[in-house]
């Protein structure tokens, strides 16, 4: 029996001991795992994105290593169209796993695309408001009547709208212009917009004297940070549950390695080889333990953020309905991984209010 056949048979017999059996459909032996990433790549052999454990899994080749003995290919696709482009690929059955932000994944769930969220990967991610260096905009309230760039349809969208609302502004109080991150920065430099909601690229512009940062989500309230996760299609999970477990366990191993504060320098050095220098990542993580930002947990905080995002997306008419959220989070694989690796209790769990759970 060859390795691929063994993997296929393992999928049929796979049982998650902590959560009961997972039924598997009879399937062809696994030959390839297709992973979509909701960000573009750098160069012909993409080395970004930074900031998440999924990025580290890519650069370290941990999924490839986990399946090498079975001859299974791991194919990564980086989407410059971000979350919406990933959704299109999911709809067309072109992906098995996807790294994606809350809003686009909520959109596909509301439209009936069957997926399961299996691990956090990029929680409490930063959001920043950048303005021109000589701007008189000093706070979010000053955006009234201004032209503001925002990458709509991504997880920046809802976080920015929530922050605006908390500061007394609605979308109609300013002019939100839909631009991807690179285009938004270019528009700010060219003075085509007054401000841009951005990620760590804001630091890069600031350091070049091309912008100043007047607001950050982490300094205001973690409710305005951005959330991303690793999800798997229902069809793949039903056919290859053992493969899903192997992916999640590999991701947890990566999260554990880089959550160790003694590896902080190595972590930022690795991300510094992507599109932004390591000093940018160091600043983005100031005041945040690695165990918080690199946590794979599907805790109450993360679920609550997705619930709020689902309501906000519907209120903004981005979805026709508010999808059910709780059952979307499939913790069985994570539970097995944490138990197997003896990491239960290693990462702090947070409540809906953003405070540590008791």
C-alpha positions as a Markdown table, in Angstrom:
| # | Residue | x | y | z |
|---|---|---|---|---|
| 1 | Unk | 0.0 | 0.0 | 0.0 |
| 2 | Unk | 1.5 | 3.3 | -1.0 |
| 3 | Unk | 1.5 | 6.4 | 1.3 |
| 4 | Unk | -1.4 | 8.1 | -0.5 |
| 5 | Unk | -3.6 | 5.1 | -0.1 |
| 6 | Unk | -2.7 | 5.0 | 3.6 |
| 7 | Unk | -3.7 | 8.6 | 4.0 |
| 8 | Unk | -7.0 | 7.9 | 2.3 |
| 9 | Unk | -7.7 | 5.0 | 4.6 |
| 10 | Unk | -6.7 | 7.0 | 7.7 |
| 11 | Unk | -9.4 | 9.6 | 6.7 |
| 12 | Unk | -12.0 | 6.9 | 6.8 |
| 13 | Unk | -11.0 | 5.7 | 10.2 |
| 14 | Unk | -10.2 | 9.0 | 11.8 |
| 15 | Unk | -11.8 | 9.7 | 15.2 |
| 16 | Unk | -11.3 | 12.8 | 17.3 |
| 17 | Unk | -11.1 | 11.4 | 20.8 |
| 18 | Unk | -12.0 | 14.6 | 22.6 |
| 19 | Unk | -15.1 | 15.3 | 20.7 |
| 20 | Unk | -16.5 | 12.0 | 19.4 |
| 21 | Unk | -16.3 | 10.6 | 15.9 |
| 22 | Unk | -16.1 | 12.7 | 12.7 |
| 23 | Unk | -17.9 | 10.9 | 9.9 |
| 24 | Unk | -15.9 | 10.7 | 6.7 |
| 25 | Unk | -17.2 | 10.1 | 3.2 |
| 26 | Unk | -15.5 | 7.5 | 1.0 |
| 27 | Unk | -13.0 | 9.6 | -1.0 |
| 28 | Unk | -10.2 | 9.3 | -3.4 |
| 29 | Unk | -6.7 | 9.3 | -1.9 |
| 30 | Unk | -5.6 | 12.8 | -1.1 |
| 31 | Unk | -3.2 | 14.2 | -3.7 |
| 32 | Unk | -3.2 | 18.0 | -3.1 |
| 33 | Unk | -4.3 | 20.5 | -0.4 |
| 34 | Unk | -5.2 | 23.9 | -1.8 |
| 35 | Unk | -4.8 | 26.9 | 0.5 |
| 36 | Unk | -6.0 | 30.4 | -0.3 |
| 37 | Unk | -4.5 | 33.5 | 1.4 |
| 38 | Unk | -6.5 | 36.7 | 1.4 |
| 39 | Unk | -3.5 | 38.9 | 0.4 |
| 40 | Unk | -1.2 | 39.3 | -2.6 |
| 41 | Unk | 2.2 | 37.8 | -2.8 |
| 42 | Unk | 5.6 | 39.4 | -3.3 |
| 43 | Unk | 7.6 | 38.2 | -6.3 |
| 44 | Unk | 7.3 | 35.0 | -8.3 |
| 45 | Unk | 7.7 | 33.0 | -5.1 |
| 46 | Unk | 5.6 | 34.9 | -2.6 |
| 47 | Unk | 7.1 | 35.4 | 0.8 |
| 48 | Unk | 4.4 | 37.5 | 2.5 |
| 49 | Unk | 2.1 | 37.9 | 4.3 |
| 50 | Unk | 3.5 | 38.9 | 7.7 |
| 51 | Unk | 1.7 | 39.2 | 11.0 |
| 52 | Unk | 0.1 | 35.8 | 11.4 |
| 53 | Unk | 0.8 | 32.2 | 12.1 |
| 54 | Unk | -0.5 | 31.2 | 8.7 |
| 55 | Unk | 2.3 | 33.4 | 7.2 |
| 56 | Unk | 4.8 | 31.5 | 9.4 |
| 57 | Unk | 3.4 | 28.2 | 8.4 |
| 58 | Unk | 4.0 | 29.2 | 4.8 |
| 59 | Unk | 7.5 | 30.5 | 5.2 |
| 60 | Unk | 8.6 | 27.6 | 7.5 |
| 61 | Unk | 7.0 | 25.0 | 5.1 |
| 62 | Unk | 5.3 | 23.2 | 8.0 |
| 63 | Unk | 2.3 | 21.9 | 6.1 |
| 64 | Unk | 4.5 | 20.6 | 3.3 |
| 65 | Unk | 6.6 | 18.8 | 5.9 |
| 66 | Unk | 3.5 | 17.3 | 7.6 |
| 67 | Unk | 2.4 | 15.7 | 4.3 |
| 68 | Unk | 5.7 | 15.0 | 2.6 |
| 69 | Unk | 5.8 | 11.3 | 3.6 |
| 70 | Unk | 2.4 | 10.8 | 2.0 |
| 71 | Unk | 3.4 | 12.5 | -1.3 |
| 72 | Unk | 0.6 | 15.2 | -0.8 |
| 73 | Unk | 1.2 | 18.5 | -2.5 |
| 74 | Unk | 0.4 | 21.7 | -0.7 |
| 75 | Unk | -0.6 | 24.4 | -3.1 |
| 76 | Unk | -0.8 | 28.0 | -1.9 |
| 77 | Unk | -2.6 | 30.8 | -3.8 |
| 78 | Unk | -2.2 | 34.4 | -2.8 |
| 79 | Unk | -5.1 | 36.6 | -3.8 |
| 80 | Unk | -4.4 | 40.3 | -4.5 |
| 81 | Unk | -8.2 | 40.8 | -4.4 |
| 82 | Unk | -8.1 | 39.8 | -0.7 |
| 83 | Unk | -11.1 | 38.3 | 0.9 |
| 84 | Unk | -13.6 | 38.8 | -1.9 |
| 85 | Unk | -11.3 | 37.0 | -4.3 |
| 86 | Unk | -11.0 | 34.1 | -1.9 |
| 87 | Unk | -14.8 | 33.9 | -1.7 |
| 88 | Unk | -15.0 | 33.6 | -5.4 |
| 89 | Unk | -12.5 | 30.7 | -5.3 |
| 90 | Unk | -14.4 | 29.0 | -2.5 |
| 91 | Unk | -17.7 | 29.3 | -4.4 |
| 92 | Unk | -16.0 | 27.7 | -7.4 |
| 93 | Unk | -14.7 | 24.8 | -5.3 |
| 94 | Unk | -11.1 | 25.8 | -6.0 |
| 95 | Unk | -9.9 | 25.9 | -2.3 |
| 96 | Unk | -9.8 | 23.5 | 0.6 |
| 97 | Unk | -8.5 | 25.9 | 3.2 |
| 98 | Unk | -8.5 | 29.6 | 3.4 |
| 99 | Unk | -7.0 | 32.3 | 5.6 |
| 100 | Unk | -9.5 | 35.1 | 5.6 |
| 101 | Unk | -10.8 | 38.0 | 7.6 |
| 102 | Unk | -14.1 | 38.2 | 9.4 |
| 103 | Unk | -16.2 | 40.3 | 6.9 |
| 104 | Unk | -15.5 | 38.3 | 3.7 |
| 105 | Unk | -16.0 | 35.0 | 5.5 |
| 106 | Unk | -19.3 | 36.2 | 6.9 |
| 107 | Unk | -20.4 | 37.2 | 3.4 |
| 108 | Unk | -19.7 | 33.7 | 2.0 |
| 109 | Unk | -21.4 | 32.1 | 5.0 |
| 110 | Unk | -24.5 | 34.4 | 4.6 |
| 111 | Unk | -24.6 | 33.2 | 0.9 |
| 112 | Unk | -24.6 | 29.5 | 1.8 |
| 113 | Unk | -20.9 | 28.6 | 1.3 |
| 114 | Unk | -20.2 | 25.8 | 3.7 |
| 115 | Unk | -17.0 | 26.2 | 5.7 |
| 116 | Unk | -15.8 | 25.6 | 9.2 |
| 117 | Unk | -13.5 | 27.9 | 11.2 |
| 118 | Unk | -10.8 | 25.7 | 12.7 |
| 119 | Unk | -8.2 | 28.0 | 14.2 |
| 120 | Unk | -7.5 | 31.7 | 15.0 |
| 121 | Unk | -4.7 | 33.1 | 12.9 |
| 122 | Unk | -4.3 | 36.9 | 13.2 |
| 123 | Unk | -6.4 | 38.0 | 16.1 |
| 124 | Unk | -6.5 | 41.5 | 17.5 |
| 125 | Unk | -4.7 | 42.7 | 14.4 |
| 126 | Unk | -4.0 | 46.5 | 14.2 |
| 127 | Unk | -5.9 | 49.1 | 12.4 |
| 128 | Unk | -4.5 | 52.6 | 11.9 |
| 129 | Unk | -5.7 | 56.0 | 10.6 |
| 130 | Unk | -3.1 | 57.8 | 8.5 |
| 131 | Unk | -3.3 | 61.4 | 7.3 |
| 132 | Unk | -1.1 | 63.7 | 5.3 |
| 133 | Unk | 2.0 | 65.0 | 7.2 |
| 134 | Unk | 0.7 | 68.6 | 7.3 |
| 135 | Unk | -3.0 | 67.6 | 7.9 |
| 136 | Unk | -5.0 | 69.3 | 10.7 |
| 137 | Unk | -6.8 | 66.0 | 11.3 |
| 138 | Unk | -5.9 | 64.8 | 14.8 |
| 139 | Unk | -8.6 | 62.4 | 15.7 |
| 140 | Unk | -11.4 | 60.3 | 14.1 |
| 141 | Unk | -14.0 | 63.0 | 14.8 |
| 142 | Unk | -12.1 | 65.3 | 12.5 |
| 143 | Unk | -12.9 | 63.1 | 9.5 |
| 144 | Unk | -16.3 | 64.6 | 9.1 |
| 145 | Unk | -16.7 | 65.8 | 5.5 |
| 146 | Unk | -13.3 | 64.3 | 4.5 |
| 147 | Unk | -12.3 | 61.9 | 1.7 |
| 148 | Unk | -11.1 | 58.7 | 3.4 |
| 149 | Unk | -9.7 | 55.6 | 1.6 |
| 150 | Unk | -10.8 | 52.2 | 2.9 |
| 151 | Unk | -10.4 | 48.7 | 1.4 |
| 152 | Unk | -14.1 | 47.7 | 1.4 |
| 153 | Unk | -15.1 | 44.1 | 1.6 |
| 154 | Unk | -12.1 | 43.2 | 3.8 |
| 155 | Unk | -11.9 | 43.0 | 7.6 |
| 156 | Unk | -10.7 | 46.6 | 7.7 |
| 157 | Unk | -14.1 | 47.7 | 6.5 |
| 158 | Unk | -16.2 | 46.7 | 9.5 |
| 159 | Unk | -13.5 | 47.6 | 12.0 |
| 160 | Unk | -13.2 | 51.1 | 10.6 |
| 161 | Unk | -17.0 | 51.6 | 10.4 |
| 162 | Unk | -17.4 | 50.5 | 14.1 |
| 163 | Unk | -14.6 | 52.9 | 15.1 |
| 164 | Unk | -16.3 | 55.7 | 13.2 |
| 165 | Unk | -19.6 | 55.0 | 14.9 |
| 166 | Unk | -18.1 | 55.0 | 18.3 |
| 167 | Unk | -16.7 | 58.4 | 17.6 |
| 168 | Unk | -20.1 | 59.8 | 16.4 |
| 169 | Unk | -19.7 | 59.4 | 12.6 |
| 170 | Unk | -21.7 | 57.4 | 10.1 |
| 171 | Unk | -20.5 | 56.6 | 6.6 |
| 172 | Unk | -22.6 | 59.4 | 5.1 |
| 173 | Unk | -20.8 | 61.9 | 7.3 |
| 174 | Unk | -17.6 | 61.4 | 5.2 |
| 175 | Unk | -16.7 | 60.2 | 1.8 |
| 176 | Unk | -15.4 | 56.6 | 2.0 |
| 177 | Unk | -13.5 | 55.7 | -1.2 |
| 178 | Unk | -12.9 | 52.0 | -1.9 |
| 179 | Unk | -9.2 | 51.5 | -2.5 |
| 180 | Unk | -7.0 | 48.5 | -1.8 |
| 181 | Unk | -4.1 | 49.2 | 0.7 |
| 182 | Unk | -1.5 | 50.0 | -1.9 |
| 183 | Unk | -3.8 | 52.3 | -3.8 |
| 184 | Unk | -5.0 | 54.0 | -0.6 |
| 185 | Unk | -1.4 | 54.8 | 0.4 |
| 186 | Unk | -0.7 | 56.2 | -3.1 |
| 187 | Unk | -3.8 | 58.3 | -3.0 |
| 188 | Unk | -2.8 | 59.7 | 0.4 |
| 189 | Unk | 0.7 | 60.6 | -0.9 |
| 190 | Unk | -0.8 | 62.2 | -4.0 |
| 191 | Unk | -3.3 | 64.1 | -1.8 |
| 192 | Unk | -6.2 | 62.5 | -3.6 |
| 193 | Unk | -7.7 | 61.6 | -0.2 |
| 194 | Unk | -7.4 | 63.2 | 3.2 |
| 195 | Unk | -6.9 | 60.0 | 5.2 |
| 196 | Unk | -6.7 | 56.2 | 4.9 |
| 197 | Unk | -7.5 | 53.3 | 7.2 |
| 198 | Unk | -4.5 | 51.1 | 7.0 |
| 199 | Unk | -2.5 | 48.3 | 8.5 |
| 200 | Unk | 1.3 | 48.3 | 9.3 |
| 201 | Unk | 2.1 | 50.0 | 6.0 |
| 202 | Unk | 1.1 | 53.1 | 7.8 |
| 203 | Unk | 4.3 | 52.9 | 9.8 |
| 204 | Unk | 6.3 | 52.6 | 6.6 |
| 205 | Unk | 4.8 | 55.8 | 5.1 |
| 206 | Unk | 5.3 | 57.6 | 8.4 |
| 207 | Unk | 8.9 | 56.6 | 8.6 |
| 208 | Unk | 9.4 | 58.0 | 5.0 |
| 209 | Unk | 7.8 | 61.3 | 6.0 |
| 210 | Unk | 4.8 | 60.7 | 3.8 |
| 211 | Unk | 2.1 | 60.4 | 6.5 |
| 212 | Unk | 1.4 | 60.7 | 10.2 |
| 213 | Unk | -0.7 | 58.3 | 12.3 |
| 214 | Unk | -3.4 | 59.9 | 14.4 |
| 215 | Unk | -5.3 | 56.9 | 15.7 |
| 216 | Unk | -4.8 | 53.2 | 16.3 |
| 217 | Unk | -7.4 | 50.5 | 17.3 |
| 218 | Unk | -5.2 | 48.9 | 19.9 |
| 219 | Unk | -4.8 | 52.2 | 21.7 |
| 220 | Unk | -8.5 | 52.9 | 21.6 |
| 221 | Unk | -10.3 | 49.6 | 22.1 |
| 222 | Unk | -9.6 | 46.0 | 21.0 |
| 223 | Unk | -13.2 | 45.9 | 19.6 |
| 224 | Unk | -11.8 | 47.9 | 16.6 |
| 225 | Unk | -9.0 | 45.5 | 15.9 |
| 226 | Unk | -9.3 | 43.0 | 13.0 |
| 227 | Unk | -9.8 | 39.3 | 13.2 |
| 228 | Unk | -8.7 | 36.6 | 10.8 |
| 229 | Unk | -8.9 | 32.8 | 11.0 |
| 230 | Unk | -8.1 | 29.6 | 9.1 |
| 231 | Unk | -11.2 | 27.9 | 7.7 |
| 232 | Unk | -11.8 | 24.7 | 5.8 |
| 233 | Unk | -14.5 | 23.8 | 3.4 |
| 234 | Unk | -17.1 | 21.4 | 4.7 |
| 235 | Unk | -16.6 | 19.1 | 1.7 |
| 236 | Unk | -12.9 | 18.7 | 2.3 |
| 237 | Unk | -13.4 | 18.2 | 6.1 |
| 238 | Unk | -15.9 | 15.5 | 5.5 |
| 239 | Unk | -13.7 | 13.7 | 3.0 |
| 240 | Unk | -10.4 | 14.2 | 4.8 |
| 241 | Unk | -10.8 | 14.8 | 8.5 |
| 242 | Unk | -7.4 | 13.3 | 9.3 |
| 243 | Unk | -5.8 | 15.8 | 6.9 |
| 244 | Unk | -7.6 | 18.7 | 8.6 |
| 245 | Unk | -6.3 | 17.5 | 12.0 |
| 246 | Unk | -2.8 | 17.4 | 10.7 |
| 247 | Unk | -3.1 | 21.0 | 9.3 |
| 248 | Unk | -4.5 | 22.3 | 12.6 |
| 249 | Unk | -1.9 | 20.5 | 14.7 |
| 250 | Unk | 0.9 | 21.8 | 12.5 |
| 251 | Unk | -0.5 | 25.4 | 12.8 |
| 252 | Unk | -0.7 | 25.0 | 16.6 |
| 253 | Unk | 3.0 | 23.9 | 16.7 |
| 254 | Unk | 3.9 | 27.0 | 14.8 |
| 255 | Unk | 1.9 | 29.2 | 17.1 |
| 256 | Unk | 3.5 | 27.7 | 20.1 |
| 257 | Unk | 7.1 | 28.1 | 18.8 |
| 258 | Unk | 6.6 | 31.8 | 18.0 |
| 259 | Unk | 4.5 | 32.6 | 21.0 |
| 260 | Unk | 7.6 | 32.1 | 23.1 |
| 261 | Unk | 9.0 | 35.6 | 23.9 |
| 262 | Unk | 12.5 | 34.3 | 23.5 |
| 263 | Unk | 11.7 | 33.9 | 19.8 |
| 264 | Unk | 10.4 | 37.5 | 19.4 |
| 265 | Unk | 13.5 | 38.7 | 17.5 |
| 266 | Unk | 13.4 | 35.7 | 15.1 |
| 267 | Unk | 9.7 | 36.2 | 14.6 |
| 268 | Unk | 10.1 | 39.8 | 13.4 |
| 269 | Unk | 13.2 | 39.0 | 11.4 |
| 270 | Unk | 11.1 | 36.5 | 9.4 |
| 271 | Unk | 8.3 | 38.9 | 8.9 |
| 272 | Unk | 10.8 | 41.6 | 8.0 |
| 273 | Unk | 11.7 | 39.5 | 4.9 |
| 274 | Unk | 8.2 | 40.2 | 3.6 |
| 275 | Unk | 6.9 | 43.6 | 2.3 |
| 276 | Unk | 7.7 | 45.6 | 5.4 |
| 277 | Unk | 10.9 | 45.9 | 7.6 |
| 278 | Unk | 11.0 | 44.1 | 10.9 |
| 279 | Unk | 10.8 | 47.5 | 12.9 |
| 280 | Unk | 7.3 | 47.9 | 11.6 |
| 281 | Unk | 6.2 | 44.6 | 13.1 |
| 282 | Unk | 8.0 | 45.4 | 16.4 |
| 283 | Unk | 6.0 | 48.6 | 16.7 |
| 284 | Unk | 2.7 | 47.0 | 15.7 |
| 285 | Unk | 3.2 | 44.5 | 18.5 |
| 286 | Unk | 4.2 | 47.0 | 21.2 |
| 287 | Unk | 2.5 | 46.2 | 24.5 |
| 288 | Unk | 1.0 | 42.9 | 23.3 |
| 289 | Unk | 2.4 | 39.6 | 24.4 |
| 290 | Unk | 3.0 | 37.1 | 21.6 |
| 291 | Unk | 0.7 | 34.6 | 23.3 |
| 292 | Unk | -2.1 | 37.1 | 22.7 |
| 293 | Unk | -1.5 | 38.0 | 19.1 |
| 294 | Unk | -0.4 | 34.6 | 17.9 |
| 295 | Unk | -3.1 | 32.7 | 19.8 |
| 296 | Unk | -4.9 | 29.9 | 17.8 |
| 297 | Unk | -7.8 | 29.8 | 20.2 |
| 298 | Unk | -11.4 | 30.1 | 19.1 |
| 299 | Unk | -12.3 | 31.9 | 22.4 |
| 300 | Unk | -15.4 | 33.8 | 23.4 |
| 301 | Unk | -13.8 | 37.1 | 22.3 |
| 302 | Unk | -13.2 | 35.9 | 18.8 |
| 303 | Unk | -16.7 | 34.4 | 18.5 |
| 304 | Unk | -18.3 | 37.6 | 19.8 |
| 305 | Unk | -16.3 | 39.7 | 17.3 |
| 306 | Unk | -17.7 | 37.6 | 14.4 |
| 307 | Unk | -21.2 | 37.9 | 15.8 |
| 308 | Unk | -20.9 | 41.7 | 16.0 |
| 309 | Unk | -19.4 | 41.7 | 12.5 |
| 310 | Unk | -22.2 | 39.7 | 11.1 |
| 311 | Unk | -24.8 | 42.1 | 12.6 |
| 312 | Unk | -22.8 | 45.1 | 11.3 |
| 313 | Unk | -22.5 | 43.6 | 7.8 |
| 314 | Unk | -26.2 | 43.1 | 7.6 |
| 315 | Unk | -26.9 | 46.7 | 8.9 |
| 316 | Unk | -24.6 | 48.0 | 6.1 |
| 317 | Unk | -26.6 | 45.9 | 3.6 |
| 318 | Unk | -23.5 | 43.9 | 2.8 |
| 319 | Unk | -25.4 | 40.7 | 3.4 |
| 320 | Unk | -29.1 | 39.8 | 3.0 |
| 321 | Unk | -29.3 | 38.1 | 6.4 |
| 322 | Unk | -27.4 | 37.6 | 9.6 |
| 323 | Unk | -25.8 | 34.1 | 9.5 |
| 324 | Unk | -25.7 | 31.8 | 12.5 |
| 325 | Unk | -22.2 | 32.0 | 14.0 |
| 326 | Unk | -21.8 | 29.6 | 16.9 |
| 327 | Unk | -21.8 | 26.3 | 15.0 |
| 328 | Unk | -19.4 | 27.8 | 12.4 |
| 329 | Unk | -16.6 | 27.5 | 14.9 |
| 330 | Unk | -15.4 | 23.9 | 14.9 |
| 331 | Unk | -13.1 | 23.4 | 17.9 |
| 332 | Unk | -12.7 | 19.7 | 17.7 |
| 333 | Unk | -9.4 | 19.7 | 15.8 |
| 334 | Unk | -8.0 | 22.4 | 18.0 |
| 335 | Unk | -9.0 | 20.5 | 21.1 |
| 336 | Unk | -7.2 | 17.4 | 19.9 |
| 337 | Unk | -4.1 | 19.4 | 18.9 |
| 338 | Unk | -3.9 | 21.2 | 22.3 |
| 339 | Unk | -4.3 | 18.0 | 24.2 |
| 340 | Unk | -1.8 | 16.0 | 22.1 |
| 341 | Unk | 0.8 | 18.8 | 22.4 |
| 342 | Unk | 0.1 | 19.3 | 26.1 |
| 343 | Unk | -0.7 | 23.0 | 25.4 |
| 344 | Unk | -4.1 | 23.2 | 27.2 |
| 345 | Unk | -4.1 | 26.5 | 29.0 |
| 346 | Unk | -1.0 | 27.8 | 27.3 |
| 347 | Unk | -2.7 | 30.7 | 25.5 |
| 348 | Unk | -5.0 | 33.1 | 27.4 |
| 349 | Unk | -8.7 | 33.0 | 26.6 |
| 350 | Unk | -10.6 | 36.3 | 26.5 |
| 351 | Unk | -14.2 | 37.1 | 27.1 |
| 352 | Unk | -16.6 | 39.1 | 24.9 |
| 353 | Unk | -15.5 | 42.2 | 26.7 |
| 354 | Unk | -11.9 | 41.7 | 25.7 |
| 355 | Unk | -10.9 | 40.9 | 29.3 |
| 356 | Unk | -9.2 | 37.7 | 30.4 |
| 357 | Unk | -11.7 | 34.9 | 31.1 |
| 358 | Unk | -11.8 | 33.5 | 34.6 |
